[in-house]
Amino acid sequence: MNLNYELAEQDLIAARQAVGQTIRYCVPADLSLTGRRIAGFLVIGDEKWAYIENGRVMDQRSIADGTDYKIIPLIGNAVLEAEIDHSKRIIARLTMQHAARYGFIAQILNDISAKRQIRIYNNEEEPICAKCGGTLIHGTRVCPRCMNKAAAIKRLFAVSRGHWKTLALGLTILFASSGIALVGPYFQKLLVNGALQPTDGSTDKGMFFLGIAGMLAVLVFGELLAISKSRIMAGVSSGIAADLRKMVFDKTQQLSLGFLTSQRAGDIMNRVTSDTDRIRHLIQELCTTAIFQLIMLVCASYLLFQADWRLAVVVLLPAPLVAYLHRYIWKTVLWKLFHKQWRVHDRANSFLHDVLSGIRVVKAFGKEEREIKRFRDYNSEFAAATVKSEKLFSILSPITNYLIEMGQYFVLLIGCSLILDKQMNIGELIQFSSYAAMVFGPIAWMMFLPRWVANAAISIDRVFSVIDEQPEVIDSERSGKLAIQGHISFRKVVFGYKTYEPVLKDINVEVKQGEMIGLVGHSGSGKSTLINLISRFYDVTDGEILIDGVDIRTIQQAELRSQIGVVLQETFLFTGTIMDNIRYSKPNATYEEIIQAARIANAHNFIINFPDGYDTMLDENGNNLSGGERQRLAIARAVLNNPRILILDEATASLDIETETAIQEALKRVTKNRTTIAIAHRLSTLRHADRLLVLEKGEVAEVGTHSELLEKKGIYYNLINAQRNMTKKQDQNDGKDQPVSVEITA
C-alpha cells in the first residue's frame, strides 16, 4: 500500500519548509475538515507532521506533542485524531478510500511519539486496478475497465483442452451440417426452374423429383446432424463447466482462512454455480450456434456475390450500420446496466444464504416480516435493474431487425425488376432470397451474442479470480513432517488481521508438554486469534511460534493440523450419520476407535439410546440433537485422532449445569497427557488449568494459577468478583441456591 505519494512542486516546497528536507511519509487527505473535496496531503518528517493544501501549510505540529493517534471511521469518511494538550484534535479528514492507509499512519505517529522503533508491516493490497487505478469488482481482483474479453475466452478454451477430441467431433458435424444447409437453396432452384416454372416451357419430371428428394434429404440429414451436434456440444460444455466447478471448489479448500472469511458465502457459491453455468451456456452457444451462423454468413455471402454482386451489396449494406449501432450501445450503456444487474444479483443471493442459514434466529425474534421486506427490496432492485437493461434491448432489437429487413425488401424489389427485364428467372431469385435469408439470420442472431459474451466474460474472470488467488498461508519447499509432542513457544509474536491494526503484541509465552493453559480476557483481547495462530490459519506478522522447537511455518499444514484437535463453541456437524461425523477427523478409524472416542467424550450412552445408534442420521448441523449432545460429538471427533495438542474454544459455553458436568468429566479425560489451550467461559473450566494467561488489549497482562492470580488482585481478580456479584444478583432474582454460570469474557 502506497504510503509515500509524490507531491506537486509547490506542495513539495511547502512540505519541506514545514517538516524539513526529509519527508518520510506522504498520504492524501482528500477532504477538508468541513467535508469538501480537496487535494490535500498529510506529510510526516523525522519529528513533525504538516497538513498541506494547494501549496500552503494549513497546519503543522511536532509529533511528540500528540499521543493516541488513531483513525476514527465515520459515515462515508474518516478522520485522523490525536490527543494534544489533554484534548482531542482532528488532524486530517479523508474518504474511506484512504482509511486503511491512515491506519498505518496512525501507528507510525504513535511509534515516533513514544520514541519507539517504527514497526509496520505494509502487506495490505489496495482495492484498485494496478493498470488504470479504477475500482475492482467487489470481492474480486477483476477490473471492468481493463478486462480483456478475448483473453478471458482464450483462457477458457485453454482449460477445454481435455475435451478436444469430443469438441473436434462436434465441430466436424457442425461443418457437415452447414454444408448440407447451403445445398438446400440449390434444390429449390432446380424444383422451380425444372418443374414449376421451367425456363424453356417444358416440364421435367425427373428434375421435379430430384428437387423434392434433395430438399427432403437436406431436411432429414440436417435435423439428424443438428441433434447429434447439440448432444455432443451439450456434453462438452457441461464437462468443461464441471471441470471449472471442481477447480473453483478445490481452490476454495486450499485458500487461507483470511480470504474465505473476507468473502460472503453466497458470493463463493455464485461463482461455483451461477458463473460456471453462464460459462457453460457461452461454450454451448459459441461452439454450436455462433460458429454455425458465422459459417453460414461467410459462405452465403460468397454465394450471393457469385450469383449477383449488385444484389449482394444491397443485402450486406445494413450490416456495418447494425454492427456499429450494437457496439456503441453495448459499450456506452448496456455494459454498465448488466454490471449493476449482476452486482444486485450477488447481493440478493448472499442475503438469501444468510437468512436461510440463520432461520432459527429469524424465527426466534419473530422477524419474518422484516426479512420478507428486505428480500422484497433486493428482489425489486434486481427487477428494476433487469427491466432497465431489457427495456433498452427491446428498443435496440426492433431497430436492428428493421434495418435488416430493409435489405430483404430491396432484394425483392430489384430482383423482380430483373425478372421483368429477363435478366433473372424466378428460380434464381428464390435461390438468391434463400441465401440472403442465410445472411440476415446470422446478422439478426448476432444481436444477442454481445449479451452472452458479456455475461460469460465477467463470469470467466470471476471464476478465474478465485482459481488464481494465492493462499496467504503456504507450505514452503522445506516444509516437512513432525511428530508433535506438545511443547509450544510464542516468541515476540505480533499479529493483526489488518497489518496496521495489531491484535496481538509482543506475545512471549512457553507452554510445556502436557500442560493445560486457560486463556482469559475481555472480548477482543486476542484469545481466539492466539489459538488460530497455533493451528496456522494465519501466519504471524512478526516473531515466531515454535512447536517442539520447530517453527510451525516449516511444518506442512496438513501434518500440523492433523495433530491438533479443536472443539469450538459453535459446533458444526455435517449431514450424515453420527459415525460419519465422529470419523471426520480420521476417515480410516475402526468401529472400536470410534466407540472409544465416544466413551471418552461421554457421548456413547446417549448415542446407543437412539434406535439406529451410531448409524443415526443427523439433520442439517445436527439440529435433531441437543446442544450438549452436539458438543460431546465434537469432543469425540477432536480426540479420535489422538491429537497431541487440544484447543477448547469455550467448549462448555451456553450449556446447562447438568450437561456441563458431563462435558467437564469428558474434558478431564480428554486433556490428560495432552497440551491443552482452553478459552474459558466458566470458572469451573479454569480451575483445572495448570496456568492462566490473562490477555488485555492484545498483550499478556497476567500469568499464574487460579490462586496466584487471585492474590495479585488484578484483572483476573476483578473478573472473578464481577462473576460472583452477578451470581448473587441472579440467585436473589430467581430465589435459587444453585450456582448460575456467568460469562467472564465480556
C-alpha positions in Angstrom: 0.0 0.0 0.0 1.4 3.4 -1.1 2.4 5.5 2.0 4.6 7.9 0.1 2.7 9.8 -2.6 4.5 12.2 -4.9 3.8 15.9 -4.3 3.4 18.7 -6.9 6.3 21.1 -6.9 4.6 23.8 -4.9 3.3 21.3 -2.3 6.7 19.7 -2.0 8.3 23.1 -1.3 5.7 23.9 1.4 6.1 20.4 2.9 9.9 20.7 3.2 9.6 24.1 4.8 7.2 22.6 7.4 8.8 19.3 8.3 12.3 19.5 7.0 14.1 18.2 3.9 13.3 14.6 4.7 9.7 13.6 4.0 9.3 10.0 5.3 5.6 9.5 4.6 3.0 11.4 2.5 -0.6 10.4 2.1 -3.7 12.2 0.6 -6.1 14.0 2.8 -8.8 14.4 0.2 -11.5 16.1 2.4 -11.3 19.4 4.2 -12.3 19.5 7.9 -15.7 20.8 6.7 -16.1 17.8 4.3 -15.3 19.5 0.9 -13.4 17.6 -1.7 -9.8 19.0 -1.9 -6.3 18.0 -3.0 -4.7 18.0 0.4 -1.8 15.9 1.8 -0.6 14.9 5.3 3.2 14.7 5.3 5.4 13.3 8.1 9.0 14.2 8.6 11.5 13.0 11.2 9.9 15.0 14.1 7.0 16.9 12.6 3.8 16.4 10.7 2.1 19.0 8.4 -1.1 19.3 6.5 -0.6 20.8 3.0 -3.3 22.2 0.7 -2.7 23.8 -2.6 0.9 24.7 -1.8 0.1 26.1 1.6 0.8 24.7 5.1 -2.6 24.7 6.8 -1.5 23.1 10.0 1.7 21.6 11.5 2.9 20.3 14.8 5.6 18.3 16.5 4.7 14.6 16.5 5.8 14.3 20.1 3.2 16.9 21.2 0.4 14.3 20.5 -0.5 10.9 21.8 -3.0 8.2 21.0 -3.1 8.9 17.2 -6.0 6.9 15.7 -8.3 6.7 12.7 -12.0 7.2 13.5 -14.4 5.8 10.9 -17.5 8.0 10.2 -20.3 7.7 7.7 -18.7 7.8 4.3 -15.4 9.3 5.6 -12.9 9.1 8.4 -10.7 11.4 10.5 -7.2 11.1 11.9 -7.4 12.1 15.6 -4.8 12.7 18.3 -4.8 13.8 21.9 -2.9 17.1 22.1 -2.7 19.2 25.3 -5.1 16.8 27.0 -7.9 17.3 24.4 -8.9 15.5 21.3 -7.9 17.2 18.0 -8.7 16.3 14.4 -5.6 16.4 12.2 -7.0 15.3 8.8 -10.2 14.2 7.1 -10.3 11.7 4.3 -12.6 9.5 2.2 -12.9 5.8 3.1 -10.7 5.0 0.1 -7.7 6.0 2.2 -8.9 4.7 5.6 -6.5 1.7 5.6 -3.6 3.9 4.6 -4.2 6.1 7.6 -4.3 3.0 9.9 -0.6 2.7 9.1 0.0 6.4 9.5 -1.6 6.4 13.0 0.6 3.5 14.0 3.7 5.3 12.7 2.9 8.6 14.5 2.3 6.7 17.8 5.7 4.9 17.4 7.5 8.2 16.7 5.7 10.0 19.6 6.7 7.2 22.0 10.2 7.2 20.6 9.8 3.5 19.7 11.2 1.8 16.6 8.7 2.1 13.8 7.2 -1.4 13.3 4.7 -1.5 10.4 4.1 -4.5 8.2 2.8 -3.0 4.9 1.3 -6.1 3.4 -2.1 -4.6 2.5 -3.2 -4.6 -1.1 -5.1 -1.6 -2.5 -8.5 -2.5 -3.9 -7.8 -0.7 -7.2 -6.5 -1.8 -10.6 -2.8 -1.6 -10.9 -3.1 -0.6 -14.6 -5.8 2.1 -14.6 -6.4 2.9 -11.0 -10.1 2.1 -11.3 -12.2 0.3 -8.7 -12.1 -3.5 -8.8 -15.3 -5.6 -8.8 -16.2 -6.2 -5.2 -14.8 -9.5 -3.8 -12.5 -10.0 -6.9 -9.4 -8.7 -8.4 -11.2 -8.0 -11.7 -11.2 -4.5 -13.2 -14.2 -4.0 -15.5 -12.2 -1.3 -17.5 -9.1 -3.4 -18.2 -10.9 -6.7 -18.6 -9.9 -8.3 -21.9 -12.9 -10.4 -23.0 -10.9 -12.0 -25.8 -8.2 -13.1 -23.4 -10.8 -14.4 -21.0 -12.4 -16.6 -23.7 -8.9 -17.7 -24.9 -8.1 -18.8 -21.4 -11.3 -20.7 -21.2 -10.5 -22.7 -24.3 -7.1 -23.4 -22.8 -9.0 -25.2 -19.9 -11.0 -27.0 -22.5 -8.1 -28.9 -23.9 -9.1 -32.1 -22.1 -12.2 -32.3 -24.2 -10.6 -31.5 -27.6 -11.5 -34.9 -29.2 -15.2 -34.6 -28.4 -15.1 -30.9 -29.4 -13.4 -31.7 -32.7 -16.1 -34.3 -33.4 -18.8 -31.8 -32.7 -17.2 -29.2 -34.9 -16.8 -31.7 -37.8 -20.6 -32.4 -37.5 -21.2 -28.7 -37.4 -19.3 -28.1 -40.7 -21.2 -31.0 -42.3 -24.5 -29.6 -41.1 -23.5 -26.2 -42.5 -22.6 -27.7 -45.9 -26.0 -29.5 -46.1 -27.9 -26.4 -45.2 -26.1 -24.4 -48.0 -27.2 -27.0 -50.6 -30.9 -26.5 -49.8 -31.5 -23.4 -52.0 -29.9 -25.1 -55.0 -32.5 -27.8 -54.9 -35.2 -25.2 -54.6 -33.9 -23.6 -57.7 -34.0 -27.0 -59.5 -37.6 -27.5 -58.4 -38.8 -24.2 -59.7 -36.8 -24.0 -62.9 -37.2 -27.6 -63.8 -40.8 -28.3 -62.9 -42.9 -25.4 -61.5 -41.7 -22.6 -63.8 -39.5 -24.1 -66.5 -37.4 -21.6 -68.4 -37.8 -23.5 -71.7 -41.5 -24.1 -71.3 -41.3 -27.9 -70.9 -41.8 -29.6 -67.6 -39.1 -32.1 -66.5 -40.5 -34.7 -64.1 -37.0 -36.1 -63.3 -35.9 -32.6 -62.2 -39.0 -32.2 -60.1 -38.4 -35.5 -58.2 -34.7 -34.7 -57.9 -35.6 -31.3 -56.4 -38.1 -32.8 -54.0 -35.7 -35.6 -53.0 -32.9 -33.2 -52.5 -34.9 -30.9 -50.3 -36.2 -33.9 -48.2 -32.6 -35.2 -47.8 -31.4 -31.8 -46.7 -34.2 -31.6 -44.1 -33.7 -35.1 -42.7 -29.9 -35.2 -42.7 -29.8 -31.6 -41.5 -32.0 -32.4 -38.5 -30.1 -35.6 -37.7 -26.8 -33.8 -37.7 -28.3 -30.9 -35.7 -29.5 -33.4 -33.0 -26.0 -35.1 -32.9 -24.3 -31.8 -32.8 -26.4 -30.5 -29.9 -26.0 -33.6 -27.8 -22.2 -33.6 -28.3 -21.8 -30.0 -27.6 -24.1 -30.1 -24.6 -21.9 -32.9 -23.2 -18.7 -30.9 -23.9 -20.0 -27.6 -22.4 -21.3 -29.5 -19.3 -18.0 -31.3 -18.9 -16.0 -28.0 -19.1 -18.4 -26.4 -16.6 -17.9 -29.4 -14.3 -14.2 -29.0 -14.6 -14.4 -25.3 -13.7 -16.7 -26.1 -10.7 -14.2 -28.7 -9.5 -11.3 -26.2 -9.9 -13.1 -23.5 -8.0 -14.1 -25.8 -5.2 -10.7 -27.3 -4.9 -9.2 -23.9 -4.8 -11.5 -22.7 -2.0 -10.4 -25.7 0.0 -6.7 -24.7 -0.5 -7.2 -21.0 0.2 -6.4 -19.5 3.6 -9.0 -18.7 6.2 -8.3 -15.0 5.8 -9.5 -14.9 2.2 -12.6 -17.1 2.8 -13.7 -15.1 5.8 -13.4 -11.9 3.7 -15.9 -13.3 1.2 -19.5 -13.8 1.7 -20.5 -17.5 1.3 -23.2 -16.5 -1.2 -20.6 -14.9 -3.5 -18.4 -18.0 -3.5 -21.5 -20.2 -4.2 -22.4 -17.9 -7.1 -19.0 -18.5 -8.6 -19.3 -22.3 -8.3 -22.8 -22.4 -9.6 -24.2 -19.4 -11.5 -20.9 -18.2 -13.1 -20.0 -21.7 -14.3 -23.5 -22.1 -15.7 -23.1 -18.9 -17.7 -19.8 -20.2 -19.0 -21.4 -23.5 -20.0 -24.1 -21.5 -21.9 -21.4 -19.5 -23.7 -19.5 -22.6 -24.7 -22.6 -24.2 -26.0 -23.6 -21.1 -28.0 -20.1 -20.4 -29.3 -19.3 -23.9 -30.3 -22.7 -24.6 -31.9 -24.8 -21.6 -33.0 -22.1 -18.9 -33.2 -19.8 -21.0 -35.4 -22.7 -22.3 -37.5 -24.0 -18.7 -38.0 -20.5 -17.5 -38.9 -20.0 -20.3 -41.5 -23.5 -19.5 -43.0 -22.7 -15.8 -43.1 -19.4 -16.2 -44.9 -20.5 -18.9 -47.3 -23.8 -17.4 -48.1 -22.2 -14.0 -48.7 -19.7 -15.7 -51.1 -22.6 -17.4 -53.0 -24.5 -14.2 -53.2 -21.6 -12.4 -54.8 -21.2 -15.3 -57.2 -24.8 -15.0 -58.1 -25.2 -11.3 -58.5 -22.8 -8.8 -56.9 -25.2 -5.9 -57.1 -27.9 -7.7 -55.1 -25.2 -8.9 -52.7 -24.1 -5.3 -51.9 -27.7 -4.4 -51.2 -28.1 -7.4 -48.9 -24.9 -6.6 -46.9 -25.3 -2.8 -46.9 -27.1 -2.6 -43.5 -24.6 -4.9 -41.8 -21.9 -2.2 -40.9 -24.6 0.1 -39.6 -26.1 -2.6 -37.4 -22.6 -3.6 -36.1 -21.7 0.0 -35.2 -25.0 0.6 -33.5 -24.7 -2.5 -31.4 -21.1 -1.8 -30.4 -21.9 1.8 -29.4 -25.0 0.9 -27.3 -23.2 -2.0 -25.6 -20.1 -0.1 -24.8 -21.8 3.1 -23.5 -25.0 1.9 -21.9 -25.9 -1.8 -21.7 -22.5 -2.9 -20.3 -22.9 -0.7 -17.2 -26.5 -1.8 -16.8 -25.6 -5.5 -16.9 -22.8 -4.9 -14.4 -25.2 -3.4 -11.9 -27.7 -6.2 -12.5 -25.0 -8.8 -11.6 -23.9 -6.9 -8.5 -27.5 -6.7 -7.2 -28.0 -10.4 -8.1 -24.9 -11.4 -6.0 -26.1 -9.3 -3.0 -29.6 -10.8 -3.2 -28.1 -14.3 -3.3 -25.8 -13.6 -0.3 -28.7 -12.2 1.7 -30.8 -15.3 0.9 -27.9 -17.5 2.1 -27.6 -15.6 5.3 -31.3 -15.7 6.1 -31.7 -19.4 5.4 -28.6 -20.2 7.4 -29.9 -18.2 10.4 -33.6 -19.0 10.0 -33.8 -20.1 13.7 -32.6 -16.7 14.8 -35.1 -15.0 12.5 -38.0 -17.1 13.9 -36.7 -16.7 17.5 -37.0 -13.0 17.3 -40.2 -13.0 15.2 -38.5 -11.1 12.3 -40.1 -13.0 9.4 -41.9 -9.9 8.1 -38.7 -7.8 8.4 -36.7 -10.3 6.3 -39.6 -10.6 3.8 -39.4 -6.8 3.3 -35.6 -6.9 3.0 -35.8 -9.6 0.4 -38.6 -7.8 -1.4 -36.3 -4.7 -1.6 -33.5 -6.8 -3.0 -35.8 -8.5 -5.4 -37.3 -5.2 -6.5 -33.9 -3.7 -7.0 -32.8 -6.7 -9.2 -36.1 -6.5 -11.1 -35.6 -2.7 -11.7 -32.0 -3.3 -13.0 -33.2 -6.1 -15.2 -36.1 -4.0 -16.6 -33.7 -1.2 -17.5 -31.4 -3.4 -19.5 -34.2 -5.3 -21.1 -36.1 -2.1 -22.0 -33.1 -0.7 -23.8 -32.5 -4.1 -25.5 -36.2 -4.3 -26.6 -35.8 -0.9 -28.3 -32.5 -1.9 -30.0 -33.7 -5.2 -31.3 -36.7 -3.9 -33.5 -34.5 -1.1 -34.9 -31.9 -3.7 -35.9 -34.5 -6.1 -37.4 -36.0 -3.2 -39.4 -32.6 -2.3 -40.9 -32.0 -5.9 -41.8 -35.5 -6.5 -43.3 -35.0 -3.3 -45.4 -32.2 -5.3 -47.2 -34.6 -8.1 -47.9 -37.2 -5.7 -49.2 -34.7 -4.1 -51.7 -33.6 -7.6 -52.8 -37.2 -8.5 -53.8 -37.7 -5.1 -55.4 -34.6 -5.2 -57.5 -34.9 -9.0 -58.2 -38.5 -8.6 -59.6 -37.2 -5.8 -61.8 -34.5 -8.1 -63.2 -37.1 -10.8 -63.8 -39.2 -8.4 -65.8 -36.2 -7.4 -67.8 -35.4 -11.1 -68.5 -32.1 -10.8 -66.6 -33.0 -13.3 -63.9 -35.5 -16.2 -63.6 -37.8 -17.0 -60.7 -35.7 -20.0 -59.6 -32.6 -17.8 -59.3 -34.5 -15.2 -57.3 -35.7 -17.8 -54.9 -32.2 -19.2 -54.5 -30.8 -15.7 -54.0 -33.5 -14.9 -51.5 -32.8 -18.1 -49.6 -29.1 -17.2 -49.4 -30.0 -13.7 -48.4 -32.1 -15.1 -45.5 -29.0 -17.1 -44.5 -27.1 -13.8 -44.3 -29.9 -11.9 -42.5 -30.4 -14.8 -39.9 -26.8 -14.6 -38.6 -26.8 -10.8 -38.5 -30.0 -10.8 -36.5 -28.7 -13.6 -34.3 -25.5 -11.7 -33.6 -27.5 -9.1 -31.8 -27.7 -11.5 -28.9 -24.1 -12.5 -29.0 -22.7 -9.5 -27.0 -25.1 -10.3 -24.2 -23.9 -13.9 -23.9 -20.3 -12.8 -24.3 -20.7 -10.0 -21.7 -22.4 -12.3 -19.2 -19.8 -15.0 -19.6 -16.7 -12.8 -19.8 -17.3 -11.4 -16.3 -18.2 -14.9 -15.1 -14.9 -16.2 -16.6 -12.9 -13.5 -14.8 -14.8 -14.1 -11.5 -14.2 -17.8 -11.7 -10.5 -17.4 -12.6 -10.1 -14.7 -9.9 -10.7 -17.5 -7.4 -8.6 -20.1 -9.2 -5.7 -17.6 -9.5 -5.9 -16.5 -5.9 -2.8 -17.4 -3.9 -3.2 -18.7 -0.3 -1.9 -16.3 2.3 -0.5 -19.3 4.3 1.6 -21.6 2.1 3.9 -24.5 2.7 7.5 -23.8 1.7 9.7 -26.2 -0.2 11.5 -27.0 3.0 8.2 -27.8 4.9 8.2 -31.3 6.3 6.6 -33.6 8.8 6.9 -33.6 12.6 5.7 -36.0 15.2 4.4 -33.4 17.7 5.0 -33.9 21.4 3.2 -30.7 22.6 5.7 -28.0 23.7 4.6 -24.6 22.3 6.6 -21.4 22.3 5.5 -17.9 21.4 8.4 -15.6 20.8 7.8 -11.9 20.3 4.7 -12.7 18.3 2.9 -9.7 16.6 -0.2 -10.3 14.5 -3.1 -8.3 13.0 -5.9 -9.3 10.6 -5.1 -5.9 9.1 -1.4 -5.4 9.4 -1.9 -1.8 10.6 -4.1 -2.9 13.5 -2.2 -5.4 15.6 -4.4 -7.7 17.6 -1.5 -9.4 19.4 1.6 -7.5 20.5 4.9 -9.0 21.7 3.5 -12.3 23.0 6.1 -14.3 24.8 4.8 -17.5 26.3 6.1 -21.0 26.9 3.6 -23.9 27.1 5.1 -27.1 28.4 4.2 -30.5 27.0 1.0 -31.9 28.7 0.3 -28.5 30.3 -3.3 -27.1 30.4 -3.4 -23.3 29.8 -6.5 -21.2 30.3 -6.9 -18.0 28.3 -8.9 -15.3 30.0 -9.8 -11.8 28.8 -12.4 -9.4 27.6 -13.9 -9.7 24.2 -11.4 -8.6 21.6 -8.4 -9.2 23.7 -7.0 -11.7 21.3 -7.9 -15.1 22.7 -9.4 -16.6 19.6 -6.6 -15.1 17.5 -4.0 -16.8 19.6 -5.4 -20.3 19.0 -5.9 -19.5 15.3 -2.2 -18.9 15.1 -1.4 -22.2 16.7 -3.3 -24.0 14.0 -1.6 -21.7 11.5 -4.9 -20.5 10.0 -2.9 -17.3 9.7 0.9 -16.6 9.7 2.3 -14.2 12.3 3.1 -10.7 11.2 6.3 -10.7 13.2 8.0 -13.1 15.6 7.6 -16.9 15.5 5.7 -19.8 17.0 7.6 -23.0 17.8 6.2 -26.4 18.5 8.9 -28.7 20.0 11.5 -26.1 19.0 10.4 -26.1 15.3 8.9 -23.1 13.6 5.4 -24.1 12.6 6.0 -22.4 9.2 8.4 -25.2 8.4 5.7 -27.9 9.2 3.3 -29.0 6.5 -0.1 -27.5 7.2 -2.0 -30.9 6.8 0.6 -32.6 9.1 0.3 -29.8 11.7 -3.5 -29.7 11.8 -3.9 -33.5 11.8 -2.1 -33.5 15.3 -4.2 -30.7 16.7 -7.8 -31.3 18.0 -10.2 -28.4 18.1 -13.5 -28.1 19.9 -15.4 -24.9 19.1 -18.2 -23.2 20.9 -20.3 -23.2 17.8 -20.3 -26.9 17.0 -20.8 -27.7 13.3 -22.0 -31.2 12.3 -22.3 -32.4 8.8 -25.4 -34.0 7.3 -24.8 -37.8 7.7 -24.6 -40.4 10.4 -23.2 -39.9 13.9 -20.4 -42.3 12.9 -19.5 -40.3 9.9 -19.3 -37.1 11.9 -17.0 -38.6 14.6 -14.9 -40.3 11.9 -14.4 -37.0 10.1 -11.0 -36.3 11.8 -9.8 -39.8 10.9 -11.6 -41.4 7.9 -10.0 -44.8 8.3 -10.9 -45.1 12.0 -12.2 -48.5 13.1 -15.5 -49.0 14.7 -13.8 -49.8 18.1 -11.8 -46.5 17.9 -15.0 -44.5 17.2 -16.7 -46.1 20.2 -13.6 -45.4 22.4 -13.6 -41.8 21.4 -17.3 -41.5 22.1 -16.8 -43.0 25.6 -14.0 -40.6 26.3 -16.4 -37.7 25.3 -19.3 -39.1 27.4 -21.3 -39.5 24.2 -21.6 -43.3 24.0 -24.5 -43.7 26.3 -26.8 -41.2 24.6 -25.8 -42.5 21.1 -26.8 -46.1 21.9 -30.2 -44.9 23.1 -31.1 -43.9 19.6 -32.9 -46.7 17.6 -30.1 -46.6 14.9 -27.3 -46.0 17.4 -24.1 -44.8 15.6 -26.0 -45.0 12.2 -28.5 -42.3 13.3 -28.9 -39.8 10.5 -28.4 -36.1 11.6 -30.3 -33.2 10.3 -28.5 -30.1 9.0 -25.9 -29.1 11.6 -27.3 -31.8 13.9 -30.5 -30.0 14.7 -32.1 -33.2 15.9 -29.6 -33.3 18.8 -29.4 -31.1 21.9 -26.6 -28.6 22.3 -24.8 -30.8 24.9 -25.1 -33.8 22.6 -23.6 -31.9 19.7 -20.8 -30.6 21.8 -19.9 -34.2 23.0 -19.8 -35.4 19.4 -17.5 -32.5 18.6 -15.2 -33.6 21.5 -15.3 -37.2 20.3 -14.4 -36.0 16.8 -11.5 -34.0 18.2 -9.9 -36.8 20.2 -10.5 -39.6 17.7 -7.2 -38.9 16.0 -5.4 -38.8 19.4 -4.1 -35.2 19.0 -1.0 -34.1 21.0 -2.4 -30.5 21.2 -6.1 -29.8 22.1 -7.8 -26.5 21.7 -11.0 -25.8 23.5 -12.7 -22.6 22.3 -15.4 -22.0 25.0 -16.4 -25.7 24.7 -18.8 -25.6 27.6 -20.4 -22.2 26.8 -24.2 -21.9 26.7 -24.9 -25.3 28.4 -26.9 -26.1 31.4 -25.3 -27.3 34.7 -26.1 -31.0 34.2 -24.8 -31.1 30.6 -21.7 -29.0 31.6 -20.9 -31.5 34.4 -21.0 -34.4 31.8 -18.8 -32.5 29.5 -16.4 -31.5 32.3 -15.9 -35.1 33.1 -15.2 -35.8 29.5 -12.7 -32.9 29.3 -10.8 -34.2 32.3 -10.2 -37.5 30.4 -9.6 -35.7 27.1 -6.9 -33.3 28.4 -4.9 -35.9 30.3 -1.3 -36.1 28.9 -2.2 -33.6 26.2 -1.1 -30.0 25.8 -4.4 -28.1 26.1 -5.2 -24.5 25.3 -8.7 -23.5 26.7 -10.6 -20.3 26.2 -12.6 -20.2 29.4 -16.2 -19.3 29.6 -17.0 -20.6 33.1 -14.8 -20.7 36.2 -15.2 -24.4 36.6 -13.2 -24.9 33.4 -10.4 -22.5 34.6 -9.8 -24.1 37.9 -8.4 -27.2 36.4 -5.8 -25.3 34.3 -2.2 -25.5 35.3 -1.7 -21.8 34.4 -4.0 -19.0 33.3 -3.0 -16.3 30.8 -4.9 -13.1 31.1 -4.9 -11.1 27.8 -5.6 -7.4 27.8 -5.6 -5.4 24.5 -3.5 -8.0 22.7 -0.8 -8.3 25.4 -0.2 -10.8 28.2 -1.3 -8.9 31.3 -1.1 -11.6 34.0 0.2 -15.2 34.2 -0.3 -17.7 37.1 -2.5 -20.3 38.7 -6.0 -19.5 39.8 -5.0 -18.9 43.4 -1.9 -16.8 42.4 -3.9 -14.5 40.2 -6.5 -14.0 43.0 -3.7 -12.9 45.3 -2.5 -10.4 42.8 -5.9 -8.7 42.8 -5.6 -7.6 39.2 -7.7 -8.1 36.1 -8.5 -11.7 36.8 -9.5 -10.9 40.4 -11.8 -8.2 39.1 -13.4 -10.6 36.7 -13.9 -13.2 39.4 -15.6 -10.6 41.6 -17.8 -9.4 38.7 -18.9 -13.0 38.2 -19.6 -13.6 41.9 -21.7 -10.4 42.1 -23.7 -11.3 39.1 -24.3 -14.8 40.6 -25.6 -13.3 43.8 -27.9 -11.0 41.9 -29.2 -13.9 39.8 -29.7 -16.0 43.0 -31.7 -13.2 44.6 -33.8 -12.7 41.5 -34.5 -16.4 40.9 -34.7 -17.4 44.6 -32.5 -20.4 43.8 -29.4 -21.8 45.6 -27.9 -23.4 42.6 -24.9 -21.6 41.0 -25.5 -19.7 37.8 -22.8 -19.6 35.2 -21.7 -16.1 34.2 -19.5 -15.3 31.2 -16.3 -13.7 32.3 -15.2 -12.8 28.8 -17.1 -9.6 28.4 
